[in-house]
Amino acid sequence: QVQLVESGGGLVQPGDSLRVSCAASGFTFSSYAMSWVRQAPGKGLEWVSSINSDGSVTDYVSSVKGRFTISRDNAKNTLYLQMNQLKPEDTAVYYCEKGPVRGQGTQVTVSS
């Protein structure tokens, strides 16, 4: 079955960088587009970024454009989200998604 396991979250200060990862298994990772979504405290899910199957096409929500970079390593079945210039409003649980399937999430907290 499809399994997505996020890691790499933590507590950072505003302006810091962090990279979260998603290890995928149970399907042919290189054949599918993938996405990152996040859920801030007390709010609903927000789409953050998507990448196509070979990594050649990416898209971002406007609030993270220029700061976040989505990428993938199909040889390692792993999805990444590099987050730079983090802001307190980026605080959320970050999930990777394949269609309707989502991992357990990794907490990112940006606070001074």
C-alpha positions as CSV (number, residue, x, y, z in Angstrom):
1,Q,0.0,0.0,0.0
2,V,1.0,3.6,-0.5
3,Q,3.1,4.9,2.4
4,L,4.4,8.4,2.8
5,V,6.7,9.3,5.8
6,E,7.7,12.9,6.4
7,S,10.7,14.0,8.4
8,G,13.0,17.0,9.0
9,G,10.7,19.4,10.8
10,G,11.7,21.3,13.8
11,L,11.8,24.6,15.7
12,V,13.7,27.4,13.9
13,Q,14.0,31.2,14.1
14,P,12.6,33.6,11.5
15,G,14.9,33.9,8.6
16,D,16.3,30.4,9.0
17,S,16.2,27.5,6.5
18,L,14.9,24.0,6.9
19,R,14.5,21.0,4.5
20,V,11.7,18.5,5.0
21,S,11.7,15.2,3.3
22,C,9.1,12.6,2.4
23,A,10.0,8.9,1.9
24,A,7.6,7.2,-0.4
25,S,6.9,3.5,-0.8
26,G,4.3,1.1,-2.1
27,F,4.0,2.6,-5.6
28,T,6.1,3.6,-8.6
29,F,7.2,7.0,-7.2
30,S,8.8,8.1,-10.5
31,S,5.4,7.9,-12.3
32,Y,3.4,10.3,-10.1
33,A,3.2,14.0,-9.4
34,M,3.6,14.8,-5.8
35,S,2.6,17.7,-3.6
36,W,3.2,19.4,-0.2
37,V,0.3,20.8,1.8
38,R,0.4,22.3,5.3
39,Q,-2.0,22.9,8.2
40,A,-1.4,25.8,10.5
41,P,-2.8,25.7,14.0
42,G,-6.6,26.2,14.0
43,K,-6.7,26.4,10.2
44,G,-7.6,24.1,7.3
45,L,-5.2,22.4,4.9
46,E,-3.4,24.7,2.5
47,W,-1.7,23.5,-0.8
48,V,1.9,24.7,-0.8
49,S,3.6,23.2,-3.9
50,S,3.5,20.5,-6.5
51,I,6.0,18.8,-8.8
52,N,5.4,16.6,-11.8
53,S,6.7,13.1,-12.1
54,D,10.2,13.9,-13.5
55,G,10.7,17.1,-11.6
56,S,10.6,19.4,-14.6
57,V,7.5,21.3,-13.7
58,T,6.9,22.9,-10.3
59,D,4.3,25.2,-8.8
60,Y,3.9,27.2,-5.6
61,V,1.3,29.1,-3.6
62,S,2.1,32.7,-3.9
63,S,3.0,33.1,-0.2
64,V,6.1,30.8,-0.6
65,K,7.2,31.7,-4.1
66,G,10.9,32.6,-4.1
67,R,11.4,31.1,-0.7
68,F,10.5,27.4,-1.0
69,T,11.8,24.9,-3.5
70,I,10.2,21.5,-4.2
71,S,12.3,18.8,-5.6
72,R,12.5,15.0,-5.9
73,D,15.0,12.2,-6.2
74,N,13.3,9.4,-8.1
75,A,16.2,7.1,-7.5
76,K,15.7,7.4,-3.7
77,N,11.8,7.6,-3.8
78,T,12.0,10.8,-1.9
79,L,10.3,14.2,-2.1
80,Y,11.8,17.4,-0.6
81,L,10.8,20.8,0.3
82,Q,13.6,23.3,0.9
83,M,12.3,26.2,2.9
84,N,14.3,29.4,3.1
85,Q,13.6,32.8,4.8
86,L,11.1,31.1,7.1
87,K,8.4,33.3,8.7
88,P,6.3,32.7,11.7
89,E,3.3,32.3,9.4
90,D,5.0,29.3,7.9
91,T,4.4,27.5,11.2
92,A,2.3,24.4,10.4
93,V,2.3,20.6,10.1
94,Y,3.7,19.8,6.6
95,Y,2.3,16.8,4.7
96,C,3.3,15.2,1.4
97,E,0.5,14.0,-0.8
98,K,0.0,11.5,-3.6
99,G,-3.5,12.1,-4.8
100,P,-5.8,11.5,-1.8
101,V,-3.1,9.8,0.3
102,R,-1.2,11.9,2.9
103,G,1.6,11.1,5.3
104,Q,1.5,11.7,9.1
105,G,3.1,15.1,8.7
106,T,6.1,16.8,10.2
107,Q,5.8,19.9,12.5
108,V,7.6,23.1,11.5
109,T,7.6,25.9,14.0
110,V,9.1,29.3,13.2
111,S,9.5,31.4,16.3
112,S,12.0,33.7,18.0
